[in-house]
């Protein structure tokens, strides 16, 4: 299986990441916004550490994922060539499946345990974009349709990297709303600020990667109105990267130990992050000596 010669867009983008982050830091210092979340040294350091760690762990997960994708690609008779006009179509398809992957990682708790890392900061700046999970093994199933349609695994990886690089710049409070045609079609800082907010009306909204049109089509879009409050509905207080990476898995394990039925265990794994089993109805036992009366029959 010959691999198409595609660039490593994440590697090539690292200098731009560094430069834009420095520019944002200087901008925040020179023109501060008292209402903005801004920067905090410990938080930014944790985000950068999570990003570097994700590069290491992604190499580990890459081995089984490439093996699965390669096997599926060998089984399908379809082939999509990597040409100047097919690459935009691949990017469009990848963005569509990214939407569903992203949405799934918000509404299924075992998937949320991976993605929650990215939402764990109470700040919102370009370093937040680097706060990536270390357990991204849960993402690959969402792109299996692309492989079965004949897209080479290397092309899927390229499109995923391009999507990730695009989303770097939307993690900022220094850019307001852009012209309406741009806001209507593309994911922008305004849309993504909503996505990272913890207010009830903003929760589980604006899942788009490059395009926001998927949210408009599938009714998960909401505009930015009030200023977002970033973080989780129940924030974590640690800057320890290992705990940031695993805290939701630990919470799931705790709930599984307390569960009293297989239905409850399944619920803790596959239902929403805030789900809890319905407690059984309370049975009222008559007090000692209290006479139990039965209704008199009608005459």
N, C-alpha and C positions, 0 to 999 in steps of 0.2 A: 504494500500500500504506500504509494508515493505521497509525501506530504507537501502541500502547497507552500511556497516560500512567502510567508507573511511576517511583517515586522512585529516585534514585541512592543506594543504601544505603551504599556505601563512603564517599562524600563526607559523608553525614549522620553516619557513625560515627566520623569522624576525631577529634572532641572526646572521645569515649569512649575511643578508642585512647590518646590522650595522657594522659587522666586515670588510666586503669587502669595504664598504664606507670609513671607517677609514684608511684601508690599501691604498686605492686610494688617499685619501687626503695627507697622509704621502708621498706617492710616488711622487705626484705632487710637494710637498714642497721640497723634497730631490733632485729629478731629474726633474726640470721644463723643459717644452717644450714651448719655446716662441711663437711658431705658434699654439699651442693648445688653445682651448677655456678656459680650466681650471675651477677654482671655483670662485664664488663670493658669499659672505655671504648672501646678501639679496635674491639672486636668489635661492641658496640652501635652505634657510629657507622657501621660497615660495613653492618650490617643495615638501618639507617634509610636509608642512601644507596642500597642495592639496592632498597628499597621505593619510594623517590622515582623512581629510574631506571626501574623497571618501569612506573610510571604514564606516563612519556614514551613508552617503547617500545611499550606496549600501544596507545597512540593510533595509532602507525604500523601495527601489525598489524591494527588494527580495520578499516582500509580494505578490504583484500582479503577478510577474513573476512566482513564485512557484505555485500560484493558476492556472495560464494559463497552465504551463507545466504539472501540475498534472492532469488537466482536459483532455489534449490531450493524455497523457500517459494512462489514464483510457479508452480512446476511441479506441486506437489501440490494435489489438489482438497480435501484435508482442512483443516479450520479448528477450532482450539480457542479458544473465547472466553475472555477474561480476566475471570473472575467470582470471587466470594468462595469458591466451592467448587472451582473448577478450579485456582486458584493453589496450594493445598496439594498437589494431584496433580502439578502441574508441578514443585514443589520435590522431591517424592518421586522423580519420574522423573529430574530433574537429578542428584540425589544418587546414584542408581543408576549413571548413566553417569559421574559423577565417580569413583566407586569404580573402574570399569574404566580410566578415563583415568589415575588415580593409580597403579593397579597396573601398567598398561602402561608408565608413565614410570619404573618401577623395574626392569623386567625386559627392556626393549629399550634397548640402549645409546644409540642416537642420541636417544631420548626422554629417557633418564636424563641426558644432557648438558645438557638444559634444567633438569630438576628437581633435579639435584645441588646447585644453588645453595642451595636451601632447607635442605639437610642439611649444609652446609659449616661451620656454626658448631659449636664444641665447648661452647658454652653453650646453655642452654635457658631462655629467659625470653620475656616478651611482645615484646621487640624481634626475637626470632628469627622471629616470625610475619611480620614485615615484610620479611624477607630473601627477596625474590621474584625469579624469573628475568627476564631481559630478552629471552628468545627463546621466548615462549609461543605462537608460531605453530604449535607441534606439538599443541596441545590441541584445536583446533576440530573435527577429524574425529569425535571421540568423541560429539559432540552432534548430528551430522547426523540420527540417527534421530528426535530430538525435532522437528526442523524438518520432516522428511518426514511426521510424524504430525500436522502442522498447528499446531505451537506457534510463535508469532511470534518472530522473532529477538530483538526487544527483551525479550520475556518470558524467553527463554533467558538473555540477559545479566543480567536482574534476578535470576533464580534462582542463577546462578553467583556474582553479587556477594553475595547473601544467604548462600550456602554459605561464601564466603571470609570474610565478617564473622563468622559463627558460629565459625570455626576460630581466630579470634584468641585467645580466652580459654583455649583448651586448651593453649597454649604457656606453661605455668608449672609450677614445682615447689612453689609456695606452697599448692596445693590437693591434698589427698590423694585417697583414693578416696571417691567419693560413694555414696549409698544404692544397694543392689543393683539395684533396678528401673531406676534411671537408668544405671548402669554397663552393664546388659544391653542397653539399647536405643540409647543415645546415645554418640557419641564424646566422651570426657572427657579431662582432663589425664593421668590414669593411662594410658589407652589410647594417647594420643599421645606420651607419654614413651617408651613401648615403640617406637613407630614411628620416633622420632628416634635410637634407640640404635644402637650399632655392634657390640654383641656378636652372635656368630654365631646364637644362639637367637632373638634379637630381629629379625634382619634380614628385611626384606620382609614385615612384619606390620602389621596394623591400618591399612588404607588408607582407612577410612571418613572421610567429610567431616562430615556432621551425624549420621548414623546409623552405629552399629557393627554393626548386624544383618547387613549385607552380608558383613562379614568372618566372622561366625558361619555364615552360609549357605554361603559359598564357601571355608570352612576356611582363612582367612588370619588368624584372630584368635588372640592369645595374651595371657594376663594378665600384669600387671606383678608380678614376684616379686623378683628382685634389682635393686638400684639401677642404672639405665641409665648407660652411658658414651656421651656424645653425640659426634656428628661422623661422619666417614667411616671406612671400614676402612683407608684410606690418606689421612690428613688433609693438607689444604693448609696452608701456613704464611704465606699472604699476606693482607693486609687491603686490597689494591688492588681496588677494585670491578670494574674491567675484567677483571682476571685471575680474580676470583671468578666472573664471569659466563661466561667463555670457557675455563676451564682444561681442562674435559673435552673440549670440541671440539678443543683443541690436542692432547690425548692421543690422541684418535681419529685425527687427521690423521697423527700420528707412527706409529701402528700401521698405518695404511693404506699409508704409504710403505714400511714394512718388509715388508708382506705380499707373498707370492710367488705367490698365486693369487687368482682372482676369488672362490672359495669362502671363502678367508680374509678377503678384503675385506668380503664380505657378512656374515661372522660378526662382524667388528669393529663393523659398523653395527647389525645386527639381533638379535644374540644378547645375552646378559646382560652387565652391566658388567665382570665379572671373566673373561670368556671369552678363551681363547687357543687358537690352533690346535694340534692334536696334532702334535708333532714326528715326522718320518718315522723309521721304525725304523733303528737303527744297523746298517750293513753292515760286518761284520768282514772285513778284507782280510788274508790270510795274510802273515806276515812274509817278507821276502826270504830265499830258501833253505829256507823251511819246506815240507816235502813235503805235498802234499794227498793224503790217504788216502781211499779209498772203502771202505765196509764190505765185508767178505768175504761172499760169498754162502754161505748155509747149505748144508751138504753134502746 
